[in-house]
Amino acid sequence: MTMSGIATAEEETQWGLGIGAVASDNAYAGRGVRFTPVPVVTYESPRLFFQGIEGGVHLFKGDWAKLDAVLGARLDGINAEDFGATELAQNGINRNLLSDRDDSLDAGFKLSLEGQYGEVQLDLLADVLDKSGGFEAKFQYGYPLRLTKNLKLTPYVGADFLSKDMTQYYYGILDEEIARGVISYKPDSAVIAGAGVRLQYLFAKRWLLLSDASYKSLPDDISNSPLIDSDSSARFLIAIIRSF
């Protein structure tokens, strides 16, 4: 999960504290919808920033463009015991023969462009803990709609390119599992398309209500994996943040 898009209530405010909750419908077989409470901490300065599970350094900030060096958590992992044994068995897999897929840490660069025609964000991230040994390139375009002075709605579309190493680690069958007798499945690199809508509402001067709902359509290389029982995933985030 990422919390990019969280902002403080006023530009001069540096700190934000709050609480949120995430409902995620993961495509892993038998995992189902998970509800997770999350603390929210944000920090913004002319040079450094931290938002949820991502932080970094502003390398360049202009009127319409910003380039950041970022470091953030990748929370795509799953413990083998969290798969559904029945769902895996229907795909010909014994859950006891599987290994965990670990979370990791990404590092890279984020370019943000903003103008009268909307907002564009480009990310290039690599797995620096070498859990998958892969990388991801992300594109997102959003068009903010200022509904009132304090209410902004931003529909967006995007696409995530995952390298072969990353898709094989999180959605394929590992070599150690094949050695235990699990059927082989080695997906190629993949592009995951998605869309969503983000809402930001400022109230009581220093409070921010944030919600973000997103949907992703999984390509065949991923949805055909025996570890997967859906061709899509979805997530809903809601958070309330007090700025200081």
Protein Blocks (a to p, Z undefined) as FASTA:
>chain_A
ZZehiacfbfklmbdcdddddddddfbehklpadddddddddddfkbccehjaccddfbd
cfkbccdddddddfkbccfklpcfklmmmnopafklpccdddddddddddddddfkbccd
ddddddfkomnopacddddddddddfblmlccddddddddddfklmmmmmmccfklmmno
pacddddddddddddddddddeehiaccddddddddddfklmmpmkbcbfbdcddddddd
ddZZ
